[in-house]
Amino acid sequence: MLSQFLQTSILRTVQTLLPPAGSGESLPMWHVNIEQPANMQHGDYSTNIAMQLAKILRKPPLTIAEQIREGLEQNSEFTRIVKKTTVVPPGFINFKLDWAAWAQTSFDLPKASGEKVVIEHTSINPNKSAHIGHLRNSCIGDTLVRLLRKNGYDVEVHNYIDDLGNQLADTVVGLLQLPMTGDHERFGDYCWDVYAGINKVYAQDPQLIHKRTEVLHALEEGHQNESWLGLVVAERIVREHLEEMKQFGIDYDLLVWESSIVKEGFWSSAFDLLKETPLFYQEAEGKLAGCWVLKQQTDNEEYAETKITDHEQDHSTDKVLIRSNGILTYTAKDIAYHLWKYGLLHNDFTYKSFTKDVWTTSPGGNGQTKPFGKASAVINVIDYRQQYPQEMVKQALNVLGFEKEAEKLRHVSYGVVSLSPAAAAELDVDTSDGKASYAMSGRQGIGIKVTELIRRVEIFIEQTRADKSGISSRDIAAASIRYYLLRFALQTEVVFDLKQATEISGNTGVYLLYAYARSVRVLSKAGVGESVPAVPGMLPELEMQEHALLRHLSSWNDTLAEAAKELSPTALCNYAYELASLFNHFYAACPILKSEGEVLQLRIWLTALFKNTLGEALEVLGLPAPERM
């Protein structure tokens, strides 16, 4: 990477300025920060390292910067790439590149050494159709999969199926207890109404909730009417979920069923390990009498109370892993699952094929053995409301002495999707209170289903596009929705508005697709194939728009590496949008096919470089790269 080249060159020079080893000087850990100045006149890249070193060297930053500049100018490899190094107050060092030399030098993305990462995402309760909030999870998770694979990681994708939870139990109770009619094209949509309906009945007749407990026991024990019904419901709905996600280019390697964890003895193995620790015990008195509890090493009840939502109380309240009635909490099974993810249990699943490309855990030992699990690192994409249970899983790993694994367990937290007043009103939600957003609620049947969303956006695009001979309206709709859900910062609550999601200008997926198709059209007219044409030996003086585009192109590998480090799909969106904008400015200001000689050669090369780079960005973001819109 270019930034790595600059960092290494600067570090070599800095080492000559530092106090000698054994001098008694305490040297702090510091990092050579490389960035692109906002004003191109200041340079292509810049560093503030001289200001970081001022206290260590006890010299003014400007003096240190000048010493670093002088040292760098003695480095022939550096000066071949950097044609000018300048120092400006209060101690910045700015670099202007020789772009012809840069183009002829390989600054490849450093590849991870095959480290295996398990990424768990989607993990929708298998009791009804998926909605747009679930889709945000899946789009984030799938983009992280693509991003880490691009950076050289061996990535395994899991979709955890909670087929023993309250939500599925409620749907089963509804199917058994609630008469339901209506026009439904899909089973998941029917169950959507059943689930909302039974929760309304619970509110009217709280005594009926005991049926949920009966079904929960049946689901865990198996081999009863309710358990077989739950299995059939869950499997049918999971297949529909996979079909829904496939429309957005989202794939999985393995479906892990919660029932497999229980029936294959994973929890029993985890339970035996936890019993050997002093922080896991059975309460003898109080409101938790009879419960098996994992005590936090730093107990903070106020924190726990603020972090556990009503939804989480159904699964994991107060660190309880086994309730007094013997039912396991979600967190208990999740601890066992994570011990398996890291290869820390003697147990393993057996597997069978679920679809052509997806495997599933298969209780009973009739399936095949496969090399799943045994990860070096684990990433879980789960919304911010699950922060407390995720921390309890990490706590359990630490309690059991697996500190390295706990450190490499990362929770990618994100804000939920709510509805704008306009979107809520379309669903007949009362918006008279004038709130800025309205939460979706499966229990109340409030939300926009994924299938309904893509249908609406497809219709809008089909009605508004003039040329329909290129990429299909459905593919454009899927790209538009996916990018819309990715471009917001992870912790941001997405207030979904159908009109905003279908916009084709500005920071949208459609804007990126048009820019890519435009570059393909230009190169086709120029007679250029798939490969990037050779860079001109000597570049003519660059126009401002050419320089801006080239400078941004040079930072692509740095963006990939940083986005992987920070697990940030938003960084990729920001890069891609700015790249498309810079190309469109270049296209408008600098005639390409009408230019001649070395200018023509430069602009065709720039266009091809843009096409390939944006194509890579679209691939990582999970968007199509259309030759024609």
C-alpha positions, 0 to 999 in steps of 0.5 A: 500500500502507498501509505505503508510505503510512506510510513516505512520510509519515514520510520527509517528516517525517524530511527536515526533521530531517536535517542540511542538504546540504553540512554534512559529515555522512555520512548512511548508507542506512536504511529506514523499517521498518513492522510490526504490533505483536504486542500490538494495544493498542500500535497497528495499526502501528509504526516504530523509525525514531527509534532508527535516527536517534539516531546521525545526529542525536545525540539521544535516540530518544525526543526524535527520536520526539516530533519525528517525531510532532509533524511527522506531526500537521501532515500532514492527509492522514496524520491523516485515516488515522491517528487517534492517534500515540503514542511509547513507550520506547525510541523506538517510534512507534505508530499507531492507524488510523481504519478507516472512513477506511482502508476509503474509501481506495485502497491498491493494490498497486504494479505492476511496469512489465511487466518480463519474468521467466523462471521455470524450474521442474519440470525433471524428468528424463524417464526415469520418473514424478514423485515428491513431491520433484519436486512440491515444486519444481513447487508452489513454482515455480508459486506464484512465477509466480502471485505475480509476475504478481499484482505486475504482472510479465510472467512466462514459464514454462519447463520444461527437459527434460534429454533428453541426461542420464545418467538417460534414458540409464540408462532406455534401457539398461534397456529394451534390456538388462533383461527386465521384467514387471509390472502397470503402468498408466502408462509412467512407472511401468514406467520407474520400475522399469526405471531402478531395475532397471538401477542394480541391474544396474550394481552387480552388473556395473560393466562394463555402465556403458559402455552408458550412455556409448554411449547418451549419445553416441547421444542427442547425435548423434541418428539412431540406434536408441538416440537415437530410442528415447530421444526416444520415451521422453522425449516420452511421459514428459513428457506424463505429467508435464504431466498429473500437474502439471495436477491441481495447477493447474500450467501452462507456457508453453514446454518447452525440450529440452536436445537443442535447445540442442545441435542448434540451435548454442546451445552452439557460440555460447556456446563461441565467446564463452567461448573469448575469455575467459582463464578458459575453457581446455582442460586439457593435463595431469593428471586433467582433461587434454583437458577444457574448464574454466571457472575460478572467479575465486575458486577454492575447491576445498574449497567445490566438493568440499563442494557437489557431490553424487554426483548432480551429479558425473554432470553437472558436476564441478570446473567442467568444461564439456566432458569429455575424451571430448567429452560436454558437461556439464549446466552447459555446456548450462545456460550456453548456455540462460541466454545465450539466456534473456537474449537474448544469443545470435544463435541462437533456437529454432523452436517447435511446439505440444506441447499446446493451451496449451504450446509446445516447442522443435522442432529442425530449423527446421520450427516457428514463431518465437515471442517467447520469452526476452529476459528482464530477470530469470531465476529458477530453482527448483532444490533446494539440491544444485544450488547449485554448478552454479547459481553456475557459470552466474552465474560464466560470465555475469560472465566474459563481461561480463554482470554485470547479467544475472548479478545478476538471476539468482536461484536459489530453493533449497529443501530436499528431500522425504524420507520419515517412518519410517511412510511409508518402512515402507509402501514396504518400506524397512528402518527398523530403524536408527531414523532420523528420515527416509529419503531417496528414491532413484530409483536404488533405486526408493524414493519416493512417485509423484505419482499414487499420492500423490493417489490415497491422499489422495483415498481418505482424504478421500472416506472421512472427509467427511460431505457430498460434494455440494461440491468433489470429493475429488480437488480437495481432495486436490490442494489439501491436498498442494499447501499441505502442500508450500508451507507449510514454509520453503524451506530446510526438509527436508520429512519427508513423512508421509501421515497428517500430509498428510491432516489437515484441521485446523490449518495445512492447505489444507483448513482454508483451504478450509473458512474460505472456504466458510463466508464464502460461506455467510454472505454467501449467507444475507445476500443479498450478491452477489460485490462487497464491500458499501459500508463503513459511514460511521462504524464502531461501536466494534470488538470485539477479534476484529473489530479483529484481523481488520481489522488483518490484512486491511489488510496483504495488499498489503504481504504480496504485495509482500514475498513477491514481493521475497523469493520466499517462498511460505511467507509467503503460507501464513502470512498465509492461515492466520492470516487464516483463523484470525482469521476463524473466531475472529471468526465464533465470537465475533461473531454476524453474521446475528443482529446488527442495524443498523450492527453487522450492516452492519459484520460483513457488510462484514468477511466480504465483505472477508475472502472476497475477500482469502482468495480472492486468497490462494488464487488465488496459492497455486494452491488452489481457492476453493470455495463449498461443501465 
